[in-house]
């Protein structure tokens, strides 16, 4: 999220300038919130969304929408599927398609750090499988400076966007592409196909831009901000 805070803030200001009330939150154990990341759990993060919803609903008499980036998009989907709250829209920025792939990518950060810090004769991790075994045994792992709890890892690992089908509100899937005309990723296409097979009608938006959440320097994507705002154009007061 560190590389994405600027984009999230820019989008929030864009929403606010258009007349929308926006609540941008730090989940438990993240950013400026209470608690340590090692104590974070998926169900706690979903409770955070419940608290945030109540806070916003008590201050703005208007329909509530959800907006999430990467793993936050998967969290928004999981929350909406299992909640009785009436969601107006769900905006997904480059959503994680499977928690398994995301967790593997996260664990590779530890492997990369171990390789950089290794000395002759030091014990090296053989792969993500070995790290997963340690999590399965209940061991807390430090990854990129964060303590990853086995419970959080297991919850993320089990999630698949294709199984989180939303039919009662509009879902907008935004995917970053390298240049105009590029297709959606096969993983994203498969998830969208599965949703439609089960009666959902998601909207897809392909935006040419740099992957700002993963660039070396802080990056911006004005096209994503304007395209996202246009989704709400019909409801601007």
C-alpha positions as CSV (number, residue, x, y, z in Angstrom):
1,X,0.0,0.0,0.0
2,X,2.9,2.4,0.6
3,X,3.4,2.9,-3.2
4,X,-0.3,3.4,-3.7
5,X,-1.1,6.0,-1.0
6,X,-0.7,8.9,-3.3
7,X,-3.1,7.5,-5.9
8,X,-5.6,6.6,-3.2
9,X,-5.4,10.1,-1.8
10,X,-5.8,11.7,-5.3
11,X,-8.8,9.6,-6.0
12,X,-10.4,10.4,-2.7
13,X,-9.9,14.1,-3.3
14,X,-11.4,13.7,-6.8
15,X,-14.5,12.1,-5.3
16,X,-14.8,14.8,-2.6
17,X,-14.4,17.6,-5.2
18,X,-17.3,16.0,-7.1
19,X,-19.5,16.1,-4.0
20,X,-19.1,12.7,-2.5
21,X,-18.3,11.9,1.1
22,X,-15.2,9.7,1.2
23,X,-13.7,7.7,4.1
24,X,-10.3,6.3,3.3
25,X,-9.3,3.9,6.1
26,X,-6.2,2.1,7.4
27,X,-7.1,-1.4,8.3
28,X,-6.1,-2.8,11.7
29,X,-2.3,-3.2,11.9
30,X,-1.8,-1.1,8.7
31,X,-0.7,2.5,8.2
32,X,-1.7,4.7,11.1
33,X,-4.2,2.4,12.6
34,X,-4.1,0.7,16.0
35,X,-2.4,-2.7,16.5
36,X,0.5,-4.5,14.9
37,X,0.3,-6.2,11.5
38,X,1.2,-9.5,13.2
39,X,-2.1,-9.3,15.1
40,X,-4.2,-8.5,12.0
41,X,-6.8,-11.1,10.9
42,X,-9.0,-11.2,7.9
43,X,-12.2,-11.1,10.0
44,X,-10.9,-8.1,11.9
45,X,-10.4,-6.3,8.6
46,X,-14.0,-7.1,7.6
47,X,-15.1,-5.7,11.0
48,X,-13.2,-2.6,10.2
49,X,-15.3,-2.2,7.0
50,X,-18.5,-2.6,9.1
51,X,-17.3,0.1,11.5
52,X,-16.3,2.4,8.6
53,X,-19.7,1.8,6.9
54,X,-21.5,2.8,10.1
55,X,-19.3,5.9,10.5
56,X,-20.0,7.0,7.0
57,X,-23.7,6.2,7.0
58,X,-24.2,8.3,10.2
59,X,-22.6,11.3,8.5
60,X,-23.8,11.1,4.9
61,X,-27.4,10.2,4.0
62,X,-26.5,8.6,0.7
63,X,-25.9,5.1,-0.8
64,X,-22.6,3.6,0.2
65,X,-20.1,2.1,-2.3
66,X,-16.9,0.1,-1.7
67,X,-13.6,0.8,-3.3
68,X,-10.5,-1.3,-3.0
69,X,-7.0,-1.8,-4.5
70,X,-5.3,-5.2,-5.0
71,X,-5.9,-7.3,-1.9
72,X,-8.3,-4.5,-0.7
73,X,-10.4,-5.2,-3.7
74,X,-10.6,-8.9,-2.8
75,X,-11.5,-7.8,0.8
76,X,-14.3,-5.6,-0.6
77,X,-15.7,-8.5,-2.6
78,X,-15.6,-10.9,0.4
79,X,-17.2,-8.4,2.6
80,X,-20.0,-7.7,0.2
81,X,-20.7,-11.3,-0.5
82,X,-21.1,-12.1,3.2
83,X,-22.8,-8.9,4.3
84,X,-26.5,-8.0,4.4
85,X,-25.7,-4.3,3.9
86,X,-27.0,-2.7,0.7
87,X,-24.0,-1.8,-1.4
88,X,-24.5,0.7,-4.2
89,X,-21.4,0.0,-6.3
90,X,-18.1,-1.9,-5.8
91,X,-15.0,-0.4,-7.5
92,X,-12.1,-2.8,-7.8
93,X,-8.6,-1.4,-8.8
94,X,-6.4,-4.2,-10.2
95,X,-8.0,-6.8,-7.9
96,X,-6.1,-9.8,-6.7
97,X,-7.6,-12.7,-8.5
98,X,-6.5,-15.5,-6.2
99,X,-5.2,-15.2,-2.6
100,X,-2.9,-18.2,-3.3
101,X,-1.0,-16.3,-6.0
102,X,-0.9,-13.1,-3.9
103,X,0.5,-15.0,-0.9
104,X,3.1,-16.7,-3.0
105,X,4.2,-13.3,-4.3
106,X,4.4,-12.0,-0.8
107,X,6.5,-14.9,0.4
108,X,8.9,-14.5,-2.5
109,X,9.8,-11.1,-0.9
110,X,11.2,-13.0,2.0
111,X,13.1,-15.4,-0.2
112,X,14.6,-12.4,-2.1
113,X,15.7,-10.8,1.1
114,X,17.2,-14.0,2.3
115,X,19.2,-14.3,-0.9
116,X,20.5,-10.8,-0.6
117,X,21.5,-11.3,3.1
118,X,22.8,-14.8,2.8
119,X,26.4,-15.7,3.7
120,X,28.4,-18.8,2.9
121,X,27.0,-21.7,5.0
122,X,23.8,-19.8,6.0
123,X,20.6,-21.7,5.9
124,X,18.5,-20.8,2.9
125,X,14.8,-21.2,2.2
126,X,14.2,-23.6,-0.7
127,X,10.9,-22.1,-1.9
128,X,7.5,-20.8,-1.0
129,X,6.5,-24.4,-0.2
130,X,8.9,-24.4,2.7
131,X,7.5,-21.1,4.0
132,X,4.0,-22.4,3.6
133,X,4.9,-25.4,5.7
134,X,6.1,-23.2,8.5
135,X,2.9,-21.2,8.4
136,X,0.9,-24.5,8.5
137,X,2.8,-25.4,11.6
138,X,1.6,-22.2,13.2
139,X,4.8,-20.2,12.9
140,X,4.8,-16.4,12.5
141,X,6.9,-15.3,9.5
142,X,8.6,-12.0,9.0
143,X,8.2,-10.8,5.4
144,X,9.5,-7.5,4.2
145,X,9.5,-6.2,7.8
146,X,6.0,-7.4,8.6
147,X,5.0,-10.3,10.9
148,X,2.6,-12.5,8.9
149,X,0.3,-14.5,11.1
150,X,-0.6,-18.1,10.0
151,X,-4.3,-17.3,10.5
152,X,-4.2,-14.3,8.1
153,X,-2.1,-16.2,5.6
154,X,-4.6,-19.1,5.6
155,X,-7.6,-16.7,5.1
156,X,-6.0,-15.0,2.2
157,X,-4.8,-18.2,0.6
158,X,-8.3,-19.6,0.5
159,X,-9.9,-16.7,-1.4
160,X,-10.7,-16.7,-5.1
161,X,-12.3,-13.7,-6.8
162,X,-14.2,-16.0,-9.2
163,X,-16.1,-17.5,-6.3
164,X,-17.1,-14.1,-4.9
165,X,-20.1,-13.5,-7.1
166,X,-22.0,-10.2,-6.6
167,X,-25.3,-9.9,-8.4
168,X,-27.2,-7.3,-6.3
169,X,-25.1,-4.3,-7.2
170,X,-22.8,-2.9,-9.9
171,X,-19.2,-4.1,-9.9
172,X,-16.6,-2.2,-11.8
173,X,-13.3,-4.0,-12.4
174,X,-10.4,-1.7,-13.4
175,X,-7.3,-3.3,-14.8
176,X,-4.1,-1.5,-15.8
177,X,-2.7,-2.4,-19.2
178,X,0.7,-1.4,-20.7
179,X,-0.8,0.3,-23.7
180,X,-4.2,0.9,-25.4
181,X,-5.6,-2.1,-27.1
182,X,-4.0,-4.6,-24.8
183,X,-6.5,-7.3,-23.5
184,X,-7.3,-8.1,-19.9
185,X,-5.1,-10.7,-18.2
186,X,-6.2,-14.3,-18.6
187,X,-6.7,-14.6,-14.8
188,X,-9.0,-11.6,-14.8
189,X,-10.8,-12.7,-17.9
190,X,-11.5,-16.1,-16.3
191,X,-12.9,-14.5,-13.1
192,X,-15.2,-12.2,-15.1
193,X,-16.4,-15.2,-17.2
194,X,-17.2,-17.1,-14.0
195,X,-19.1,-14.2,-12.6
196,X,-21.2,-13.9,-15.8
197,X,-21.8,-17.6,-15.8
198,X,-23.3,-17.2,-12.3
199,X,-25.6,-14.3,-13.2
200,X,-23.4,-11.3,-12.4
201,X,-22.9,-8.5,-14.9
202,X,-19.6,-6.8,-14.0
203,X,-18.2,-3.8,-15.9
204,X,-14.6,-4.0,-17.0
205,X,-12.4,-0.9,-17.6
206,X,-8.9,-1.3,-19.1
207,X,-6.8,1.7,-18.4
208,X,-3.3,2.2,-20.0
209,X,-1.0,3.2,-17.2
210,X,2.0,2.1,-15.2
211,X,1.4,-0.3,-12.3
212,X,1.7,2.4,-9.7
213,X,1.4,0.0,-6.8
214,X,4.6,-1.8,-7.8
215,X,6.9,0.9,-9.4
216,X,10.2,1.8,-7.8
217,X,9.2,5.5,-7.5
218,X,5.8,6.9,-6.5
219,X,3.8,7.0,-9.7
220,X,0.5,8.5,-10.8
221,X,-2.2,7.5,-13.2
222,X,-4.6,10.4,-13.9
223,X,-6.5,8.3,-16.4
224,X,-7.5,5.8,-13.7
225,X,-8.7,8.6,-11.5
226,X,-10.9,10.3,-14.2
227,X,-12.3,6.9,-15.4
228,X,-13.1,5.9,-11.9
229,X,-14.9,9.1,-11.2
230,X,-16.9,8.7,-14.4
231,X,-18.5,5.6,-13.0
232,X,-20.3,7.8,-10.5
233,X,-21.1,10.6,-12.9
234,X,-24.8,9.8,-13.0
235,X,-25.1,10.1,-9.2
236,X,-23.2,13.4,-8.8
237,X,-25.4,15.7,-6.8
